[in-house]
Amino acid sequence: MGSSPIEFTHSRTSRAYCRVLYSHTWQVGDVLVWDQRATMHRGTPWPYEQPRTLASVCCSMTDSDGLAEARGLTM
């Protein structure tokens, strides 16, 4: 193999998903939302002298909340 398990896994998953890569150029006031359970994501370096604010909200749904409809399983 020649690399650590993490490097090996990252190289395989990065190649598989490069066709759906999204990179965001941030502007003041931007908000980005993604599904933590279904998205591989990572940060990139930024000028460390500039402030950076990150916030995370975790929520979940159940069948009684309309989970199937949100997933597009029913109409």
Secondary structure, DSSP 8 states (H G I E B T S, - for coil): --S-HHHHHHHHHHHHHGGG-------TT------TTT---------TTS------------GGGTHHHHTTS--
